[in-house]
Amino acid sequence: MKKKPSMLDMVKNFAKEVKNYAKEGAPNVSQGAYIDRLSACDACEHLKRQSMRCGLCGCLVEQKAKWATSDCPDKRWPRQKVGSQGKPVSLKGQQVIQKRKERRNGSQDNSTKTGD
């Protein structure tokens, strides 16, 4: 059996999950998918029932199961597609930042006209 994650490992795992969740715009799964995920966790031998933590990654399963960007470390949840029509959403942080800089510098065409 795999060794229980240390407190530091649990913090690192949770921080990684939060980062991915925030980066993708904080998408949640549907209520049905959430219930399915919790059912899978409930049937798992790795679940630490007293704390409701995953014994593999240390995350709080009731929270992690809500996030569409999260996966089960034991591959018990079906993979979620994030975004409209099942397409993955990616913010592409650097591209967004570059477009903002271009707008600030006035290098994009400004369609707003002012009358004199």
Secondary structure as UniProt FT lines:
FT   HELIX           7..23
FT   TURN            24..25
FT   HELIX           31..42
FT   TURN            45..46
FT   STRAND          47..48
FT   TURN            49..52
FT   STRAND          53..54
FT   TURN            55..57
FT   HELIX           61..64
FT   TURN            65..66
FT   TURN            68..69
FT   TURN            73..74
FT   HELIX           84..86
FT   HELIX           93..105
//
